[in-house]
Amino acid sequence: MNFEILHFSSVSSTQEIAKMILRENVVVVADEQREGRGRKGRRWFSPYGGLWMTVILKDFNSHLLTLAAGIAVAKTLESFGVKAKIKWPNDILIEGKKVAGILAEKHKDFVLLGIGVNLENEIPEEIKDLATNVSIKREEFLLAFLEILEEELKKDKEDILEDWREYECTLGKKVSVDDELVGIARDIDDDGFLILEVNGRRERITAGTLRFLE
Ligand code: BTN
């Protein structure tokens, strides 16, 4: 696949830089983001020391891409001896705290796969209960990650979903979705969407933020 890495020092968001570049297989990496974005318009703290990047890919199935990216982050951490789990769809957790997040945005014919990994950056006091980091050199993580991502992207849907199941920590748990719907996370379907059992009914959840309730 031969990713081309473009390195920036301080940017608003790597997603915005990627929109201007729009070339397949380019990886935009920044030392710092001043306006890093999380899912649902949330802020994403992106100080020096962490890995903030956007991988520009041709549009195929952006939900599957985010699952593949989450698996690749978990596998990369594992290759450095760190055990991580995935909360549906793609929050990467270490002992229940978030170490990495993924934001896929469609733009023209492309998917901008934004990936943030807390490495040697500070975690702000206000999110210390929820977020964590690992002490891995950014360049080493990046190169290992891109190799693993490339392998993951070659796989077909069934194999991606099988890999996801290997790292997930969601199924069987009581969860809320966007703090509204409560149920038991029963399964993922053939497209990677969540099957939530709510009062005996099975609901298909295509997007949302899960919270573990027990
Ligand atoms: C989430 O879990 O809410 C997604 C976080 C995604 C953060 C990354 S950091 C690189 C890229 N640029 C951004 O502004 N956001 C993504």
Boltz pocket constraint, residues with backbone or C-beta under 6 A from the ligand:
constraints:
  - pocket:
      binder: B
      contacts: [[A, 12], [A, 13], [A, 14], [A, 15], [A, 33], [A, 35], [A, 36], [A, 37], [A, 38], [A, 39], [A, 40], [A, 42], [A, 44], [A, 46], [A, 51], [A, 52], [A, 53], [A, 54], [A, 90], [A, 91], [A, 100], [A, 101], [A, 102], [A, 103], [A, 114], [A, 115], [A, 116], [A, 117]]
      max_distance: 6.0
